[in-house]
Amino acid sequence: MPPFKQPTFQERAALAAKAKQAALENFRAKPPVDEAALAERRAARMAREEAQAKAREEKQAAREREKAEKAMRAEAAVSATEPAKTEAELKAARDARYAARKSRKGKR
């Protein structure tokens, strides 16, 4: 087996030019893009994107409905266990919280 001989700059440049020319010929050999097929692919892509967007919207709407139903069930459970408080009772509870907060501030 002969020893490895380092190629010169001219040899490497010639090989690169030859490879570039071969790639260019391969590119030119490809058939031109068919406008009808391109339009068909574009229409299919648009239809697919619209279907995906619609599915996303439906999924989001289902999540929102589920969240609203869960909140309504929780509210119904709370309202069923506790009688509705009058405005005076709400004010008394608020005043008690205020007084407790004031007393805590005074202890510091």
DAVENQUI-V836351 format. One record per backbone hydrogen bond with DSSP energy under -1.0 kcal/mol. NH is the residue of the N-H (numbers start at 1). CO is the residue of the C=O. Records with the same first field share a line. If there is no record, write none. Layout:
NH = CO / CO
This chain:
12 = 8
13 = 9
14 = 10
15 = 11
16 = 12
17 = 13
18 = 14
19 = 15
20 = 16
21 = 17
22 = 18
23 = 19
24 = 20
25 = 21
26 = 22
27 = 23
28 = 24
29 = 25
38 = 34
39 = 35
40 = 36
41 = 37
42 = 38
43 = 39
44 = 40
45 = 41
46 = 42
47 = 43
48 = 44
49 = 45
50 = 46
51 = 47
52 = 48
53 = 49
54 = 50
55 = 51
56 = 52
57 = 53
58 = 54
59 = 55
60 = 56
61 = 57
62 = 58
63 = 59
64 = 60
65 = 61
66 = 62
67 = 63
68 = 64
69 = 65
70 = 66
71 = 67
72 = 68
73 = 69
74 = 70
75 = 71
76 = 72
77 = 73
78 = 74
79 = 75
80 = 76
81 = 77
82 = 78
90 = 86
91 = 87
92 = 88
93 = 89
94 = 90
95 = 91
96 = 92
97 = 93
98 = 94
99 = 95
100 = 96
101 = 97
102 = 98
103 = 99
104 = 100
105 = 101
106 = 102
